[in-house]
């Protein structure tokens, strides 16, 4: 029996031109390059230019993904943008992307799951494809986190950066087993009891302001290690594969120590982990597609390889996806 699979046929990325190094940050807040690198693995991050919006970044990444996949705006029937930093309270940033790309049919909407946003958006689009409601979907993770940072708080402002990554999903066929190409399985979770450990202290119905990001780093780290291990095991169990079958771990790029811990739990050598956190910082929903695009473009990811994507973010939200490239 043939089943419908969502094939990732293209990917693309975009990073703002401005690079902010740790040494520059050390002149702004009480910190050092050594302190940041030791605790996070981050050496620099990209910062959106004045007037450069999340939609701008998303469109650049989308255009690169569409070119890579060989599709045009007329081929698209769905756009899902994962972002916690939209251009406006409404309408959805996805509709701005839709208009700029020249897509006049189908649907476009945003998904908000913070750093897990891309996994959530991928799961949503995958289910649209599997249900026969989409044949060609554009999934984007795009953020301008620099706009919600308190630049006097050294515990948060050193962590985040701006950027966007995108993939094209197209409907294909498979046998329904783990040897199929495409998205094999997705798993998403949330637990709202932990709201106060990672949140933004503003919003339209509370303060009527955008607010700033607030985080209890130690607690977030502790939950991340547990939740990511659980959701990774869940994905592998769903397709009855051992961790040794994974060719590439492409994790959310929040903190190198969390990534190291996840790789150790899986028994994966770091040579099988795609790392961009040193160059990009934490770009929230953009981090996984940015890392994926880099590994595809430089030839590390090859046809037929098994990719494990995983992330955790504010909410708490967390999720994973297994993809056969």
C-alpha positions as CSV (number, residue, x, y, z in Angstrom):
1,X,0.0,0.0,0.0
2,X,1.3,3.4,-0.9
3,X,1.1,6.2,1.7
4,X,1.5,9.9,1.3
5,X,4.8,11.3,2.5
6,X,6.0,15.0,2.8
7,X,9.3,15.2,1.0
8,X,11.6,18.1,1.8
9,X,12.6,19.1,-1.7
10,X,14.4,22.4,-0.9
11,X,15.7,24.5,1.9
12,X,17.1,28.0,2.2
13,X,18.3,30.5,4.8
14,X,19.0,34.1,5.4
15,X,21.0,35.9,8.1
16,X,21.2,39.7,8.6
17,X,24.4,41.4,7.5
18,X,25.3,42.8,10.9
19,X,27.3,40.5,13.2
20,X,27.5,41.3,16.9
21,X,30.5,39.6,18.6
22,X,31.0,38.6,22.2
23,X,33.7,41.2,22.6
24,X,31.3,43.9,21.4
25,X,28.7,42.7,23.9
26,X,31.3,42.9,26.7
27,X,31.5,46.7,26.1
28,X,27.7,46.9,26.6
29,X,27.1,44.7,29.6
30,X,29.3,43.1,32.3
31,X,30.4,40.0,30.6
32,X,33.4,38.5,28.7
33,X,33.9,36.4,25.5
34,X,35.3,33.6,27.7
35,X,32.2,33.7,30.0
36,X,29.8,33.5,27.1
37,X,31.7,30.7,25.2
38,X,32.2,28.6,28.3
39,X,28.5,28.6,29.3
40,X,26.8,28.6,25.9
41,X,29.3,28.0,23.1
42,X,28.2,31.2,21.4
43,X,30.8,33.5,19.8
44,X,28.7,35.8,17.7
45,X,25.1,36.4,16.5
46,X,23.4,38.3,13.6
47,X,21.3,41.4,14.3
48,X,18.6,42.7,11.9
49,X,19.2,46.1,10.5
50,X,17.0,49.1,11.5
51,X,13.7,48.6,9.6
52,X,14.5,45.0,8.7
53,X,11.6,42.9,9.8
54,X,10.8,39.2,10.5
55,X,8.8,39.2,7.2
56,X,11.9,40.5,5.4
57,X,14.1,37.7,6.7
58,X,11.4,35.1,6.1
59,X,11.0,36.2,2.4
60,X,14.7,35.9,1.8
61,X,14.9,32.4,3.2
62,X,11.7,31.4,1.4
63,X,13.1,32.6,-2.0
64,X,16.2,30.6,-1.4
65,X,14.2,27.4,-0.5
66,X,11.9,27.8,-3.5
67,X,14.9,28.2,-5.9
68,X,16.5,25.1,-4.4
69,X,13.3,23.1,-4.8
70,X,12.6,24.5,-8.3
71,X,9.1,25.7,-7.4
72,X,7.4,29.1,-8.0
73,X,4.8,31.0,-6.0
74,X,2.1,29.5,-8.2
75,X,3.0,26.0,-7.0
76,X,2.5,26.8,-3.3
77,X,-0.8,26.1,-1.6
78,X,0.2,26.6,2.0
79,X,2.6,28.8,4.0
80,X,3.2,28.2,7.7
81,X,5.5,30.7,9.5
82,X,6.9,29.8,12.9
83,X,7.8,33.0,14.8
84,X,7.5,34.5,18.3
85,X,8.5,38.0,16.9
86,X,5.9,38.8,14.2
87,X,5.8,42.1,12.3
88,X,2.4,43.0,13.7
89,X,0.0,41.7,16.4
90,X,-2.1,40.9,13.3
91,X,-2.3,40.0,10.5
92,X,0.0,36.9,10.4
93,X,3.5,37.4,9.2
94,X,2.8,34.5,6.8
95,X,0.3,36.6,4.9
96,X,2.9,39.3,4.3
97,X,5.2,36.7,3.0
98,X,2.4,35.3,0.8
99,X,1.8,38.7,-0.8
100,X,5.5,39.4,-1.4
101,X,6.1,36.1,-3.0
102,X,3.2,36.5,-5.3
103,X,1.1,33.6,-4.0
104,X,-2.6,34.4,-4.5
105,X,-4.2,31.0,-3.6
106,X,-4.1,28.6,-0.7
107,X,-3.6,29.6,2.9
108,X,-1.0,31.3,5.0
109,X,-0.8,31.5,8.8
110,X,1.6,31.7,11.8
111,X,2.4,29.2,14.5
112,X,3.7,30.4,17.8
113,X,5.7,27.8,19.9
114,X,8.8,29.9,20.4
115,X,12.0,27.8,20.0
116,X,10.0,24.7,19.1
117,X,8.1,26.7,16.5
118,X,9.7,25.1,13.4
119,X,9.0,21.6,14.7
120,X,5.4,22.6,15.3
121,X,5.1,24.2,11.9
122,X,6.7,21.2,10.2
123,X,4.2,18.9,12.0
124,X,1.2,21.1,10.9
125,X,2.3,21.3,7.3
126,X,3.1,17.5,7.2
127,X,-0.4,16.7,8.4
128,X,-1.9,19.0,5.8
129,X,0.1,17.1,3.1
130,X,-0.8,13.7,4.5
131,X,-4.5,14.6,4.7
132,X,-4.4,15.6,1.0
133,X,-5.1,19.3,1.7
134,X,-1.7,20.5,0.5
135,X,0.6,19.4,-2.3
136,X,3.3,22.0,-1.9
137,X,3.9,23.8,1.4
138,X,6.4,26.4,2.5
139,X,7.5,26.1,6.1
140,X,9.5,29.0,7.6
141,X,11.1,29.7,10.9
142,X,12.0,33.4,11.2
143,X,12.8,35.6,14.2
144,X,14.0,39.1,15.2
145,X,14.7,38.3,18.8
146,X,17.0,41.4,19.1
147,X,13.7,43.4,19.3
148,X,12.5,41.8,22.5
149,X,15.8,41.6,24.4
150,X,16.7,43.7,27.5
151,X,20.2,44.8,26.4
152,X,21.1,45.5,30.1
153,X,20.4,41.9,31.1
154,X,23.6,39.9,30.5
155,X,21.9,36.6,31.2
156,X,19.6,36.9,28.2
157,X,21.0,39.4,25.7
158,X,24.1,37.4,25.0
159,X,22.1,34.3,23.9
160,X,19.9,35.3,21.0
161,X,20.2,36.4,17.4
162,X,18.1,37.0,14.3
163,X,17.7,34.9,11.2
164,X,15.4,32.8,9.1
165,X,15.3,29.3,7.5
166,X,12.8,27.7,5.2
167,X,11.9,24.4,3.6
168,X,9.6,23.3,0.8
169,X,7.4,20.2,1.5
170,X,6.0,18.4,-1.5
171,X,3.6,15.4,-1.5
172,X,5.2,12.1,-2.5
173,X,4.6,8.4,-2.0
174,X,6.1,5.8,0.2
175,X,5.7,2.2,1.4
176,X,4.9,3.4,5.0
177,X,8.1,2.2,6.6
178,X,11.3,3.8,7.9
179,X,13.0,3.4,4.6
180,X,10.7,6.0,3.0
181,X,12.0,9.4,2.0
182,X,10.4,12.4,3.7
183,X,9.0,13.1,7.1
184,X,8.7,9.8,8.9
185,X,7.2,11.0,12.2
186,X,6.7,14.2,14.3
187,X,6.0,14.6,18.0
188,X,5.0,17.8,19.8
189,X,4.3,18.5,23.5
190,X,3.7,21.4,25.8
191,X,3.3,22.1,29.6
192,X,2.0,25.5,30.5
193,X,2.8,25.1,34.1
194,X,6.3,26.4,33.4
195,X,5.2,29.7,31.8
196,X,7.3,31.8,34.3
197,X,10.6,30.1,33.5
198,X,10.8,31.5,30.0
199,X,8.5,34.3,28.8
200,X,8.1,37.8,27.5
201,X,6.8,40.3,30.1
202,X,4.5,42.1,27.7
203,X,1.6,41.7,25.3
204,X,-1.5,43.4,23.8
205,X,-4.0,42.2,26.5
206,X,-1.7,42.6,29.5
207,X,0.8,45.5,29.3
208,X,-0.1,46.8,25.8
209,X,3.6,46.7,25.1
210,X,6.0,44.3,23.4
211,X,7.9,43.6,26.6
212,X,11.3,41.9,27.1
213,X,12.4,38.3,27.3
214,X,12.8,36.9,30.8
215,X,14.4,33.5,31.6
216,X,15.4,31.3,34.6
217,X,18.3,29.8,32.8
218,X,19.2,27.0,35.2
219,X,15.6,25.7,35.4
220,X,15.2,25.8,31.6
221,X,18.4,23.9,31.2
222,X,17.2,21.2,33.6
223,X,13.9,20.7,31.9
224,X,15.4,20.8,28.4
225,X,17.7,17.8,29.1
226,X,14.8,15.7,30.3
227,X,12.2,16.7,27.8
228,X,14.5,16.5,24.7
229,X,15.6,13.0,25.7
230,X,12.0,11.9,26.1
231,X,10.8,13.3,22.7
232,X,13.8,11.9,20.9
233,X,13.1,8.4,22.3
234,X,9.5,8.8,21.3
235,X,10.4,9.6,17.7
236,X,12.8,6.6,17.4
237,X,10.2,4.2,19.0
238,X,7.5,5.4,16.5
239,X,9.5,4.0,13.6
240,X,11.3,1.2,15.5
241,X,14.8,2.4,14.8
242,X,17.8,2.6,17.2
243,X,19.7,5.8,17.8
244,X,22.6,4.3,15.9
245,X,20.5,4.7,12.7
246,X,20.6,8.5,12.9
247,X,23.0,10.0,10.4
248,X,22.6,13.6,11.6
249,X,21.3,15.2,14.8
250,X,20.1,18.7,13.8
251,X,19.0,20.3,17.2
252,X,17.7,23.6,18.2
253,X,20.8,25.8,18.7
254,X,20.2,27.2,22.2
255,X,23.2,26.1,24.2
256,X,26.1,23.8,23.3
257,X,26.0,22.1,26.7
258,X,22.3,21.1,26.1
259,X,23.3,19.8,22.6
260,X,26.3,17.9,24.0
261,X,24.0,16.3,26.6
262,X,21.5,15.2,24.0
263,X,24.2,13.6,21.8
264,X,25.6,11.8,24.8
265,X,22.2,10.3,25.7
266,X,21.8,9.1,22.2
267,X,25.3,7.7,22.0
268,X,26.1,9.9,19.0
269,X,29.6,11.3,18.4
270,X,29.7,15.1,18.0
271,X,30.8,14.5,14.4
272,X,27.1,13.5,13.7
273,X,25.7,16.8,15.2
274,X,25.1,19.9,13.1
275,X,26.3,22.8,15.2
276,X,25.7,26.5,14.3
277,X,25.2,28.0,17.8
278,X,28.7,29.5,17.8
279,X,28.0,31.6,14.7
280,X,24.3,32.3,15.0
281,X,23.4,32.2,18.7
282,X,19.9,31.1,19.6
283,X,17.7,32.2,16.7
284,X,14.6,30.5,18.3
285,X,12.2,29.1,15.6
286,X,14.8,29.8,12.9
287,X,17.7,27.8,14.4
288,X,16.8,24.3,13.0
289,X,16.1,25.3,9.4
290,X,19.2,27.5,9.5
291,X,21.3,24.5,10.6
292,X,19.6,22.2,8.1
293,X,20.2,24.6,5.2
294,X,23.9,24.9,6.1
295,X,24.4,21.1,6.3
296,X,22.6,20.6,3.0
297,X,24.5,23.4,1.2
298,X,27.9,22.2,2.3
299,X,27.2,18.6,1.3
300,X,27.1,17.0,4.8
301,X,23.5,15.9,4.4
302,X,23.1,13.3,1.6
303,X,20.1,11.7,-0.1
304,X,18.8,8.8,2.0
305,X,20.3,9.9,5.3
306,X,18.2,9.9,8.5
307,X,17.9,13.3,10.2
308,X,16.7,13.8,13.8
309,X,15.4,17.4,14.5
310,X,14.5,18.4,18.1
311,X,13.8,21.5,20.0
312,X,12.4,23.0,23.3
313,X,11.1,26.5,23.9
314,X,9.0,28.7,26.2
315,X,5.6,27.5,27.2
316,X,7.2,25.0,27.8
317,X,6.9,23.5,24.3
318,X,9.1,20.7,22.8
319,X,9.1,18.4,19.9
320,X,11.0,16.2,17.4
321,X,10.8,15.0,13.8
322,X,12.5,12.2,12.0
323,X,13.2,12.9,8.3
324,X,14.7,10.7,5.6
325,X,16.4,13.1,3.3
